[in-house]
Amino acid sequence: ELMSVIGAAVSIGIEEVRLTGGEPLLRADIVDIVSRISTLPNAPKLSLTTNGLRLVELAKPLKDAGLDRINVSLDTLDRDTFIKLTHRDRIRDVFAGLESARDAGLLPIKINSVLLREINDQEAPALLKWAMNEGFSLRFIEQMPLDAGGAWSRDQMITADEIYAQLSSEFTLTPVEDRGSSPAEEFYIDGGPAVVGIIGSVTRPFCGDCDRVRLTSDG
């Protein structure tokens, strides 16, 4: 079904496919899926969003199979905070996976970060400094109410305005004028060329010009 839908989409002009989740690298057939997509007629640009935990072993096979680039979800640089957020002590595996992705040529590497009140809410400047030093592209995303358990609380969410204020305390942010169809508002950092993105997925009309279609596991 996945290949049928992607094949049909590409045939009518879809130019990029992103594999997301859940966690796509948990699929035993993920390298085969990437290979099959990349060998379609008029193959699309192919990207993948992951938590990074299996990139050490999979970055090169995925690149060899035809994956172009990755987004890695990482909300903190602190080991204890990572354990609190993910319930696992594996932040070192994420960092190692990022190095493997860089070595494999899965570029550019984008980092997605979500800030939560009283957990990692003061980490925006540190995350941006780290991303710039590593040559990664960073985007902050407001926490979205997508949890099936209904645990999401707007009070816990750090807003786009708060993220902007935090970053502005240490950096000069200048808006990038033409965001096209991107859901992220982008800002030059200290005059550029580096940029940071903020996705106001709750408090702003973040996808007013979107040209994206999402296929979920239940259709």
Wavefront OBJ file of the C-alpha trace (Angstrom):
o trace
v 0.000 0.000 0.000
v 2.805 2.396 0.872
v 4.542 1.859 -2.454
v 1.257 2.074 -4.370
v 0.430 5.442 -2.842
v 3.936 6.835 -3.295
v 4.092 5.569 -6.874
v 0.772 7.262 -7.658
v 1.859 10.484 -5.959
v 5.110 10.653 -7.895
v 3.284 9.956 -11.143
v 1.171 13.106 -10.703
v 4.066 15.384 -9.812
v 4.899 14.951 -6.113
v 8.617 15.742 -5.932
v 9.573 14.896 -2.345
v 8.663 12.114 0.055
v 9.385 12.125 3.777
v 9.207 9.021 5.960
v 8.159 9.852 9.508
v 6.514 7.990 12.351
v 6.288 6.962 15.099
v 9.875 5.918 14.552
v 10.563 4.749 10.995
v 13.892 3.116 11.854
v 12.034 0.530 13.954
v 10.798 -1.036 10.716
v 12.871 -4.081 9.809
v 12.319 -3.282 6.119
v 13.181 0.423 6.230
v 16.274 0.118 4.003
v 14.272 -1.892 1.464
v 11.489 0.714 1.515
v 13.998 3.487 0.828
v 15.535 1.454 -1.992
v 12.161 0.789 -3.604
v 11.150 4.454 -3.442
v 14.477 5.631 -4.845
v 14.177 3.326 -7.859
v 10.719 4.529 -8.887
v 10.462 6.257 -12.271
v 10.967 9.988 -11.645
v 12.119 9.103 -8.126
v 11.348 11.805 -5.543
v 13.798 13.478 -3.222
v 13.663 11.287 -0.130
v 14.058 12.360 3.496
v 13.373 10.763 6.865
v 12.581 11.991 10.375
v 14.009 9.890 13.211
v 14.970 9.962 16.883
v 18.456 8.968 15.749
v 18.914 5.934 17.983
v 19.636 3.499 15.122
v 21.572 5.797 12.816
v 24.949 4.366 13.806
v 24.032 1.104 12.113
v 21.639 2.398 9.467
v 22.953 5.757 8.214
v 25.241 4.315 5.535
v 22.825 1.578 4.348
v 20.071 4.191 4.075
v 22.308 6.542 2.099
v 23.407 3.700 -0.170
v 19.740 2.778 -0.694
v 18.915 6.290 -1.880
v 18.005 8.395 1.157
v 18.961 12.025 0.598
v 18.801 13.599 4.054
v 17.454 13.298 7.593
v 15.769 15.253 10.351
v 16.644 14.187 13.892
v 14.362 14.957 16.815
v 16.466 16.121 19.770
v 15.004 18.291 22.528
v 17.950 18.627 24.912
v 21.726 18.409 25.167
v 21.603 17.307 28.803
v 21.744 13.619 29.659
v 19.461 13.803 32.696
v 16.864 15.848 30.826
v 17.017 13.403 27.917
v 16.274 10.543 30.321
v 13.352 12.487 31.774
v 11.902 13.185 28.339
v 12.500 9.810 26.674
v 12.707 7.375 29.615
v 15.969 5.981 28.279
v 19.649 6.776 28.847
v 20.703 6.987 25.199
v 21.632 10.561 24.359
v 25.155 9.389 23.482
v 23.632 7.103 20.841
v 21.877 10.095 19.275
v 25.116 12.080 19.098
v 26.934 9.061 17.637
v 24.116 8.614 15.123
v 24.421 12.213 14.012
v 28.136 11.676 13.355
v 27.332 8.534 11.358
v 24.769 10.456 9.320
v 27.300 13.189 8.606
v 29.935 10.637 7.614
v 27.427 8.902 5.327
v 26.614 12.171 3.544
v 22.997 12.499 4.674
v 23.141 16.272 4.351
v 21.920 18.766 5.299
v 21.098 17.436 8.763
v 18.156 19.163 10.391
v 17.385 19.083 14.112
v 13.801 19.352 15.394
v 13.406 20.523 19.005
v 10.322 20.888 21.196
v 10.537 22.878 24.429
v 8.394 22.009 27.464
v 7.845 24.211 30.478
v 9.956 23.366 33.544
v 11.701 20.544 31.683
v 13.889 21.948 28.896
v 12.334 25.385 28.505
v 15.584 27.339 28.870
v 17.657 25.355 26.387
v 16.880 27.252 23.182
v 20.101 29.337 23.078
v 22.298 26.356 24.007
v 20.677 24.172 21.358
v 21.194 26.867 18.723
v 24.864 27.389 19.643
v 25.447 23.631 19.465
v 23.659 23.284 16.124
v 25.637 26.148 14.604
v 28.926 24.675 15.846
v 28.009 21.308 14.351
v 26.756 22.736 11.074
v 23.203 21.480 11.659
v 20.016 23.345 10.763
v 17.772 23.807 13.824
v 14.007 24.254 13.977
v 11.972 24.729 17.128
v 8.425 23.361 17.030
v 5.595 24.175 19.400
v 4.339 21.010 21.055
v 1.256 19.847 19.180
v -1.774 18.070 20.710
v -1.224 14.832 18.827
v -1.086 12.430 21.780
v -3.731 9.727 21.770
v -3.669 9.627 25.574
v -4.784 13.230 25.871
v -1.885 14.287 28.093
v -1.109 17.455 26.098
v -1.537 20.698 27.991
v -1.310 24.150 26.426
v 0.062 25.484 29.729
v 3.114 23.233 29.354
v 3.799 24.331 25.785
v 6.498 26.916 25.110
v 5.128 29.268 22.451
v 6.813 30.586 19.329
v 6.907 34.044 20.913
v 8.711 32.685 23.972
v 11.230 30.824 21.812
v 11.873 33.975 19.790
v 12.377 36.006 22.980
v 14.841 33.457 24.383
v 16.905 33.390 21.217
v 16.794 37.174 20.855
v 18.400 37.531 24.290
v 21.638 36.126 22.826
v 21.328 36.477 19.041
v 20.148 39.080 16.562
v 17.346 37.512 14.524
v 16.369 38.948 11.149
v 13.338 37.483 9.353
v 13.912 35.632 6.102
v 11.412 37.346 3.840
v 10.235 34.548 1.544
v 9.349 31.351 3.417
v 7.541 29.862 0.426
v 5.450 26.855 1.455
v 7.583 26.035 4.497
v 5.774 25.711 7.844
v 8.762 27.328 9.592
v 9.337 31.026 10.052
v 13.064 31.376 9.432
v 15.449 33.977 10.816
v 19.013 34.865 9.908
v 21.252 34.538 12.960
v 23.458 37.577 13.593
v 23.140 38.624 9.957
v 23.462 35.154 8.433
v 24.103 33.058 6.518
v 23.016 30.613 9.239
v 19.281 30.497 9.928
v 17.004 29.115 12.629
v 13.384 28.102 12.151
v 10.403 28.430 14.492
v 7.211 26.508 13.758
v 4.221 28.009 15.579
v 2.100 24.920 15.028
v -0.447 25.895 17.697
v -0.362 29.665 18.140
v 0.113 30.722 14.503
v -1.322 29.824 11.068
v 1.871 27.918 10.409
v 0.827 26.098 7.250
v -1.289 28.637 5.384
v 0.706 28.102 2.196
v 1.504 24.412 2.686
v 1.809 22.150 -0.323
v 2.035 18.934 1.705
v -0.094 15.810 2.012
v 0.266 13.455 4.981
v -0.616 9.772 4.845
v -1.206 8.271 8.299
v -1.011 4.601 9.260
v -4.792 4.307 9.381
v -5.275 6.000 6.009
l 1 2 3 4 5 6 7 8 9 10 11 12 13 14 15 16 17 18 19 20 21 22 23 24 25 26 27 28 29 30 31 32 33 34 35 36 37 38 39 40 41 42 43 44 45 46 47 48 49 50 51 52 53 54 55 56 57 58 59 60 61 62 63 64 65 66 67 68 69 70 71 72 73 74 75 76 77 78 79 80 81 82 83 84 85 86 87 88 89 90 91 92 93 94 95 96 97 98 99 100 101 102 103 104 105 106 107 108 109 110 111 112 113 114 115 116 117 118 119 120 121 122 123 124 125 126 127 128 129 130 131 132 133 134 135 136 137 138 139 140 141 142 143 144 145 146 147 148 149 150 151 152 153 154 155 156 157 158 159 160 161 162 163 164 165 166 167 168 169 170 171 172 173 174 175 176 177 178 179 180 181 182 183 184 185 186 187 188 189 190 191 192 193 194 195 196 197 198 199 200 201 202 203 204 205 206 207 208 209 210 211 212 213 214 215 216 217 218 219
